[in-house]
Amino acid sequence: MSDPVTASSAPPPDANCPSSAAPSTGDPDDAAPWRTVEALVGWLDRESALPKEQERLLRVLKLSEEVGEAAQAVIGATGQNPRKGHSHTWDDVHAELCDVIVTAMVALRTLTPEARQVFEGHLRRIAERVPGPRPSPETETGTRTGTGTGTE
């Protein structure tokens, strides 16, 4: 039986990952990831021979594959499989989590051309539920969506 992950085997903090879910700053570079997602979706659309509806479903299902790879990397980073030992590093886990995020962004963009707005609105509603100080309205950009009740 495997021991649970101990504090000493927890991943180190990632300096490139903010610790809070802050809304968009309005910085033009905020759009850079979405430009990459647009390019990926365009490329995948051009290369696909599948019917559009099937392609949409498969892009959502691809998330399960990527989450499984992230889980496998965590197991490898913690050495929880005695047969394989420490087969991965926390950098591998970071990379797999990035794959999950990109895959989710591609799936969302496949489902709606308003993917960035949908995501930012959802993130804003999540941020509203986080206790503690919040950015002032002057620092937020864009139009607020939803009621902020947390039921969306």
Summary of the structure (lengths in Angstrom):
residues: 152
radius of gyration: 18.6
end to end distance: 40.6
largest distance: 54.6
contacts: 335
relative contact order: 0.15
helix: 59%
strand: 0%
